[in-house]
Amino acid sequence: MGERSRTRALVVSRAIAARLRPKAPPAPVRRVLVAHNLLLGDTLMLTPLLAKLREQHQYAAITLLAAPPFVPLYGKNPYGVQALPFSPHRSETTRALLDEEPFDVAYVPGDNRYTWLAAAMRARHIVVHSGPRPLTQEWFADEKHPYSATPAAWGDMVSGLAEGGAPSPYARGDWPAPDATEFELPRAPYVVLHVGASTPLKFWMPDRWLALAIELQSRGYDVVWSGGRGEEAFTRECDPQGRFRSYAGKLDLAQMWRLLERAALLVVPDTGISHLGRATWTPTVTLFGPGSAVLAGPGTFWRDTPWRSVTVDPFPCRDQQMLFGRPIEWVRRCARNFPNECPEPKCMQAITLDAVVQSIDALLEGQRVGNLER
């Protein structure tokens, strides 16, 4: 039996048994669960919900599930939240979760199938987003909220799962920096060019990355490359002569936080590291190809963070109107796979070097003016 099958067997039996018992009322709320299995960027975009829950339930214990590599980012308990590791590929993480004390309320953002896990963890009241999903994914949902009918950032929509107004916007220092193993930092001032992404369809052209690095070096910055494990080869394509230091594949996420929080600038495709740059308050320019600069944008919660997007909008094949399997009229994004459905990232190729440099200039000038005003 594979790990996913073991996880499923653990969850199904416990979920059915737990929900056959009478449900206690969800108030007063003393224990809150946020259950999901999301990638890094989507996990970080849950922060508005965490902030809102803390404002509403000052003394509650709030637990967030997260992929094991993400858990150290929450080591200093931002918003008083405890992160617990969960991966369907590691059944031992599920066993540990099933030993947790019952929860008064659980929020399941994204994929409603994780209502089964929330039920198995004895959540008394489960809240999800509504939409045309298989009935089996919603058997245990007690409360359903629609997605926004007008364009909005996904993080803001997720915070809408909890009743009440929007949380206070994110401020610098709201998320304490996690402890990180020491490593050699670049010479300040430095710029991080994070070239990797979850799909080659989000890769910008290597020659443009190199040209950008040379331009920023000419302005007096120490330029460094960044990428996740497995993205070292693409980083070498961007700098075949090794002109600039590369951290690709060498840092865990806590170390990445340390690198970003001291950087003068981060340039990155629409990927998880872009959202990490918001948490560290790093001036960030994000390149959007297949993704939506609206959905992944700062919205209301992150509105004060130093950030700019670069995209060509509209783009003809950024035409899919789905989010987590639900049709949304205003959404414009592309989730086609490489290479079968889309053999080359035309939407990324359309982003010019000049457009990126102009966004960098506008961002840094805004930072300079803001610092002078303070």
GUTORNU-34977 format. One line per 2 residues: number of its first residue (from 1); their letters; for each residue x, z, y of C-alpha. Coordinates in pm, 1 decimal. Each point is the difference from the previous one (the first is absolute). Example, Ala and Ser with C-alpha at 12.3 -4.5 7.8 and 13.67 -1.06 7.14 Angstrom:
// residues 2
1 = AS = 1230.0,780.0,-450.0 | 137.0,-66.0,344.0
This chain:
// residues 374
1 = MG = 0.0,0.0,0.0 | 140.4,-100.5,340.3
3 = ER = 25.3,231.7,299.5 | -299.0,-154.3,178.4
5 = SR = -211.6,47.5,-313.5 | 111.3,362.0,-29.6
7 = TR = -87.0,58.8,364.7 | -342.4,-162.2,-45.9
9 = AL = -78.0,208.6,-309.3 | 93.8,322.1,178.2
11 = VV = -211.8,-82.0,304.1 | -315.2,-136.2,-167.6
13 = SR = -62.5,295.4,-229.7 | 65.0,256.9,272.4
15 = AI = -207.0,-186.4,260.7 | -309.2,-21.6,-221.0
17 = AA = 30.4,361.0,-108.4 | 45.3,124.8,356.9
19 = RL = -295.9,-192.2,139.8 | -237.0,122.8,-274.8
21 = RP = 32.3,346.5,150.3 | -214.2,99.3,300.6
23 = KA = 169.2,-87.2,330.1 | 65.8,273.6,252.0
25 = PP = -74.8,-79.9,365.7 | 301.6,-140.5,189.6
27 = AP = -10.3,261.3,278.3 | 180.0,205.7,105.1
29 = VR = 287.7,-240.0,-60.6 | 309.1,176.3,-126.0
31 = RV = 166.1,-270.0,-208.6 | 14.4,-371.9,86.5
33 = LV = 136.3,-286.6,-210.2 | 102.0,-351.7,110.5
35 = AH = 23.7,-203.6,-322.0 | 139.1,-353.0,-20.1
37 = NL = 272.5,-222.4,-143.7 | 120.8,-193.8,305.3
39 = LL = 324.0,-166.1,106.0 | 222.9,162.4,262.8
41 = GD = -154.7,-162.2,308.0 | -357.3,73.9,-106.1
43 = TL = 96.3,357.7,-87.4 | 150.0,53.9,345.1
45 = ML = -313.7,-150.8,154.5 | -196.1,292.1,-148.1
47 = TP = 156.9,225.9,264.2 | -297.2,-22.8,243.0
49 = LL = -222.3,136.2,-277.9 | 243.3,284.9,-67.1
51 = AK = 13.6,85.9,370.9 | -378.8,-2.4,24.0
53 = LR = -44.1,217.2,-308.1 | 243.3,255.7,138.2
55 = EQ = -186.8,11.5,332.2 | -329.9,48.5,-182.8
57 = HQ = 121.1,247.0,-262.4 | 263.4,212.8,164.9
59 = YA = 57.4,231.4,-295.3 | -67.7,-233.6,-292.4
61 = AI = 261.5,-99.9,-253.4 | 30.4,-380.2,28.3
63 = TL = 157.2,-188.9,-290.1 | 108.3,-364.4,13.0
65 = LA = 89.6,-198.8,-308.7 | 296.3,-233.2,42.4
67 = AP = 233.5,-211.9,-207.4 | 296.3,216.3,-108.7
69 = PF = 256.1,-173.4,228.1 | -223.4,68.8,302.4
71 = VP = -43.5,374.2,-58.0 | 327.5,108.7,171.7
73 = LY = -128.5,-144.9,329.5 | -258.8,280.3,-3.0
75 = GK = 253.7,271.2,-78.9 | -54.6,181.2,331.5
77 = NP = -380.6,-14.3,-42.1 | -114.1,-217.5,293.1
79 = YG = -343.7,119.1,114.7 | 38.1,277.7,-254.3
81 = VQ = -47.7,-251.3,-282.7 | 150.1,39.9,-346.3
83 = AL = 87.2,-324.3,-179.4 | -15.8,-9.7,-378.7
85 = PF = 150.0,-281.9,-208.5 | -232.6,-240.7,-178.4
87 = SP = 73.9,-322.8,-181.8 | -223.0,-167.2,-263.1
89 = HR = 325.1,-108.8,-163.2 | 105.3,363.6,-54.3
91 = SE = -263.4,191.7,-193.7 | 182.3,330.0,53.0
93 = TT = -93.9,-17.3,368.9 | -367.6,-18.9,-98.0
95 = RA = 32.3,296.5,-235.0 | 144.0,207.6,282.9
97 = LL = -283.0,-99.1,235.8 | -267.1,99.7,-250.1
99 = DE = 136.7,355.2,8.4 | -74.2,31.7,374.1
101 = EP = -272.9,233.3,118.6 | -334.5,-170.9,77.2
103 = FD = -49.5,-171.0,336.1 | -298.8,37.9,230.5
105 = VA = 16.1,-358.8,123.9 | 204.5,-309.6,-86.1
107 = YV = 53.2,-316.9,201.6 | 83.2,-319.1,-190.2
109 = PG = 130.3,-273.0,235.0 | 54.6,-353.8,-124.8
111 = DN = -81.4,-41.2,-366.9 | -307.7,193.4,-109.8
113 = RY = 116.1,15.5,-360.1 | 193.1,312.9,100.4
115 = TW = -330.7,183.5,30.0 | 52.9,51.1,-373.0
117 = LA = 322.4,184.4,70.6 | -164.0,205.9,275.1
119 = AA = -280.2,93.4,-238.2 | 251.2,88.0,-271.1
121 = MR = 170.8,229.4,252.0 | -338.6,173.4,40.9
123 = AR = -79.7,-114.9,351.6 | -352.9,116.3,80.9
125 = HI = -77.4,-266.8,261.2 | 163.5,-346.4,8.4
127 = VV = 1.1,-231.3,303.7 | 79.7,-373.9,-13.9
129 = HS = -41.7,-323.6,190.5 | -307.7,-196.6,-100.7
131 = GP = -10.8,-364.0,-93.9 | -68.5,-227.2,-297.5
133 = RP = 213.7,167.2,-265.9 | -62.2,36.7,-375.8
135 = LT = -248.8,277.6,-66.2 | 245.9,174.5,-231.5
137 = QE = 232.0,56.7,297.0 | -268.4,186.6,191.8
139 = WF = -170.3,215.2,-261.1 | 158.5,310.9,147.2
141 = AD = -31.2,-89.2,370.0 | -225.5,241.4,188.7
143 = EK = 36.5,-148.6,348.1 | 72.1,-358.6,108.8
145 = HP = 104.2,-130.8,340.8 | 13.4,-367.5,102.5
147 = YS = 309.9,-160.9,145.9 | -3.5,-63.7,372.7
149 = AT = -222.3,-289.4,107.0 | 245.8,-83.5,280.2
151 = PA = 378.8,-56.4,-12.1 | 190.2,324.3,-57.5
153 = AW = 320.4,132.3,-149.5 | -35.0,104.8,-361.1
155 = GD = 137.0,345.8,74.8 | -278.4,57.5,250.2
157 = MV = -257.4,-124.5,-251.2 | 135.7,239.6,-262.0
159 = SG = -29.9,292.3,240.7 | -368.3,-94.3,29.8
161 = LA = -55.2,120.2,-355.9 | -7.5,349.7,147.5
163 = EG = -289.0,84.9,229.6 | 62.9,53.5,370.9
165 = GA = 198.1,-162.6,278.4 | 344.7,-155.3,-12.3
167 = PS = 301.1,229.9,-41.9 | 244.6,61.6,282.1
169 = PY = 245.7,-290.4,30.3 | 336.0,35.3,-170.9
171 = AR = 268.4,157.4,218.6 | 374.2,-1.3,-48.0
173 = GD = 98.3,289.5,-224.0 | -340.2,42.0,-167.0
175 = WP = 167.8,-91.0,-330.0 | 308.0,217.5,-65.4
177 = AP = 297.7,-196.5,-129.2 | 54.2,52.5,-373.4
179 = DA = 326.2,134.9,-136.9 | 233.3,-281.7,-100.8
181 = TE = 329.4,-30.9,-185.6 | 281.0,-66.9,245.7
183 = FE = 133.4,-353.4,40.0 | 205.5,-183.7,260.2
185 = LP = -207.6,-108.5,297.2 | 82.4,-301.6,217.3
187 = RA = 162.7,34.3,339.8 | -257.2,53.9,274.8
189 = PY = -173.0,-185.9,151.7 | -101.3,-189.0,-311.5
191 = VV = -276.6,-231.2,-118.8 | -151.0,-15.1,-350.2
193 = LH = -105.8,-340.8,-129.9 | -208.9,68.5,-310.1
195 = VG = -34.0,-338.0,-169.0 | -173.5,87.3,-327.6
197 = AS = -372.4,6.5,-74.9 | -245.3,30.6,-287.6
199 = TP = -20.9,-378.5,-46.7 | 224.7,-298.1,86.0
201 = LK = -295.9,-128.4,203.4 | 88.4,266.3,258.5
203 = FW = 368.8,-97.0,17.0 | 119.1,-141.8,331.0
205 = MP = 259.6,-277.8,-9.3 | 357.4,123.7,-75.6
207 = DR = 157.2,-214.1,274.9 | -237.1,153.2,256.7
209 = WL = 83.3,351.4,-112.7 | 370.1,-77.4,42.4
211 = AL = -54.1,-159.0,342.3 | -196.4,308.2,106.3
213 = AI = 277.5,228.9,-124.1 | 259.7,-193.1,198.7
215 = EL = -217.6,10.0,313.3 | -48.6,375.7,-24.6
217 = QS = 369.2,55.8,-66.2 | 78.3,-194.8,318.1
219 = RG = -211.8,257.9,187.3 | 220.2,285.5,-117.1
221 = YD = -192.7,121.2,-304.2 | 150.5,84.3,-336.3
223 = VV = -222.8,-207.2,-230.5 | -70.7,106.9,-359.1
225 = WS = -203.5,-157.1,-278.9 | -257.5,185.2,-205.1
227 = GG = -203.1,-78.1,-309.7 | -139.7,171.8,-304.3
229 = RG = 144.6,6.7,-347.9 | -11.6,-351.4,-142.2
231 = EE = 19.4,-159.4,345.6 | 379.5,-4.4,21.8
233 = AF = 22.1,-370.3,-86.9 | -227.6,-104.3,283.9
235 = TR = 198.3,217.6,238.1 | 315.1,-184.8,-104.9
237 = EC = -177.5,-330.0,69.5 | -54.4,118.9,356.1
239 = DP = 368.5,86.9,43.4 | 206.6,-187.8,-261.1
241 = QG = 329.5,84.8,173.1 | -79.2,371.2,18.1
243 = RF = 38.1,25.4,377.6 | -227.9,302.0,26.0
245 = RS = -28.8,319.3,-200.9 | -277.5,3.6,-258.6
247 = YA = -195.9,300.1,-123.5 | -217.0,-215.1,-228.2
249 = GK = -77.4,180.5,-325.3 | 211.6,302.7,96.1
251 = LD = -246.4,239.3,165.5 | -296.2,199.2,-121.3
253 = LA = -296.2,41.3,233.9 | 114.8,331.6,146.1
255 = QM = 334.7,-160.0,84.4 | -184.0,-300.4,142.0
257 = WR = -186.0,238.3,229.9 | 336.1,136.0,118.2
259 = LL = 129.6,-352.6,65.6 | -312.3,-104.6,192.8
261 = ER = -48.5,310.6,214.3 | 339.3,-54.8,165.7
263 = AA = -34.6,-378.5,39.0 | -47.6,-166.1,337.7
265 = LL = -215.2,-269.1,-164.0 | -150.6,-104.5,-332.9
267 = VV = -94.2,-361.4,-75.7 | -192.6,-36.8,-324.3
269 = PD = -261.1,-211.8,-180.6 | -347.2,142.2,-56.4
271 = TG = 101.1,249.6,-267.3 | 13.4,373.8,-64.4
273 = IS = 314.8,53.8,205.8 | -187.1,-124.9,307.0
275 = HL = -242.2,290.9,-37.8 | 284.4,241.9,-64.2
277 = GR = 140.9,-113.3,335.4 | -319.1,124.7,165.5
279 = AT = 32.2,342.4,-159.3 | 362.8,26.4,119.1
281 = WT = -99.6,-127.8,348.3 | 252.0,-285.4,-25.1
283 = PT = -53.9,-296.8,235.5 | -122.5,-257.4,-253.1
285 = VT = -67.2,-373.4,3.0 | -201.2,-109.6,-304.0
287 = LF = -24.2,-360.9,-121.1 | -341.2,-89.7,-140.9
289 = GP = -38.4,-301.8,-226.9 | -272.4,35.9,-265.0
291 = GS = -103.4,345.4,119.5 | -233.2,96.7,282.7
293 = AV = 147.6,146.0,317.3 | -341.4,155.4,61.7
295 = LA = -39.3,175.6,-335.8 | 362.1,117.5,-8.2
297 = GP = 23.0,58.2,373.8 | 19.1,333.3,182.3
299 = GT = -371.8,25.0,67.8 | -109.5,317.8,176.8
301 = FW = 205.9,256.1,-189.6 | 343.9,-163.8,36.9
303 = RD = -72.6,-149.8,342.7 | 278.3,185.4,183.5
305 = TP = 279.3,-93.1,-240.4 | 255.7,-259.1,125.7
307 = WR = -103.6,-312.4,-192.4 | -50.3,-374.1,39.5
309 = SV = -128.3,-264.5,-239.8 | 113.0,-362.0,-29.0
311 = TV = -238.1,-241.1,-168.9 | -151.2,-345.2,32.3
313 = DP = -371.5,59.1,27.1 | -216.7,-164.5,-108.2
315 = FP = 187.8,-153.9,-291.7 | -193.0,-250.7,-215.8
317 = CR = 56.0,158.8,-341.2 | -30.8,360.9,114.3
319 = DQ = -364.3,-35.3,-88.2 | -88.9,256.4,-264.7
321 = QM = -262.6,255.6,98.7 | 54.9,263.6,-265.8
323 = LF = 134.8,354.7,15.6 | 35.7,200.8,-320.0
325 = GR = -244.8,-234.4,-170.5 | -263.8,26.1,271.5
327 = PI = -101.5,-292.7,225.7 | 28.3,77.1,371.8
329 = EW = -114.9,-265.9,244.9 | 263.3,57.1,269.4
331 = VR = 305.3,33.9,-226.2 | 255.2,-283.6,0.7
333 = RC = 282.0,48.1,-248.0 | 164.0,-163.7,-301.0
335 = AR = 69.7,162.3,-335.8 | 102.0,-313.7,-189.8
337 = NF = 281.0,45.9,-248.7 | 340.5,-162.6,-11.4
339 = PN = 67.3,-262.1,-122.4 | -315.5,-105.4,-187.7
341 = EC = -247.3,14.0,289.4 | 246.6,-33.9,287.9
343 = PE = 350.0,-140.1,-59.3 | 143.7,62.9,347.5
345 = PK = -70.3,236.4,292.2 | -112.7,-249.1,262.9
347 = CM = -153.9,281.2,204.8 | 339.2,172.5,18.8
349 = QA = 179.4,-327.7,67.2 | -224.7,-44.6,303.3
351 = IT = 147.0,313.7,162.7 | 281.9,-114.2,226.7
353 = LD = 316.2,183.8,93.8 | -97.4,-25.6,366.7
355 = AV = -333.6,170.7,-65.9 | 172.3,290.5,-173.5
357 = VQ = 261.6,39.3,275.0 | -271.6,-5.0,267.4
359 = SI = -191.7,275.0,-181.4 | 317.0,206.9,-29.1
361 = DA = 67.4,-39.7,371.7 | -356.2,98.7,91.7
363 = LL = 9.5,304.0,-229.7 | 335.8,130.1,119.1
365 = EG = -84.9,-61.8,365.7 | -319.6,196.5,-48.1
367 = QR = 203.9,281.4,-153.6 | 244.8,-4.3,291.4
369 = VG = -276.1,12.4,261.9 | -177.1,277.6,-188.4
371 = NL = 318.7,207.0,-14.9 | 57.0,-47.9,375.6
373 = ER = -356.2,111.7,77.0 | 51.7,315.2,-201.5
